[in-house]
Amino acid sequence: MLETPTLYRLAGWSSALAIVMLLISGVALALFFSIGEPWGSINDFFVVLTALLLILPMLAIDRIAVGQAPWLRPVTIAAIAGAVLIAVGQSLLILRVIGLYDSYATGGLGLLPLLVWWIALVVLAFGTHAVAPAVGWAAAAMLATIVVYSLIAVVTLGPVLWVASVVLLVVISAWMALLAMDLLRRVPA
């Protein structure tokens, strides 16, 4: 088991690196929709990295909060399983073992426990105060943005959805940055 300061340091840097992977993924996705392959597979690869990089922050938050919120442990385990399912599904898509529609299933099923974990972050920020309020506000903003984005995606595939995609990318990146800062500030100097 990692020592707590080491876990917080690694989790903070992991969250920061996840921002870079997410942004590269977003650029690759935009290139895929304008140029085509190999940009779709490149996007999928960076989604894999982003999902896996979120595991250490999940473990760190669990260590921070489980004493005050023992209910968090099963939520964390489910969220880690969700991140792994997303990573495995996207990897299988890259390798052409599964098709795009199958990857929607693995991605969607993997995302569900992550959504619950993000809701838990809001509770931890404002209920137990285990994480910084900024992390809770950012998680709430991210959840709201996901809902709005999903509603827009049902209605249109045009420029409004492209703008919503950029907004979602910025909001998720902001959440990851605030999470990274919260974890890194917990590391003794």
Protein Blocks (a to p, Z undefined) as FASTA:
>chain_A
ZZfklmmmmmmmmmmmmmmmmmmmmmmmmmmmmnopcklmmmmmmmmmmmmmmmmmmmmm
mmmmmmmmmmlmmmmmmmmmmmmmmmmmmmmmmnomacfklmmmmmmmmmmmmmmmmmmm
mmmmmmnomacfklmmmmmmmmmmmmmmmmmmmmpccfmlmmmmmmmmmmmmmmmmmmmm
mmmmmpcZZ
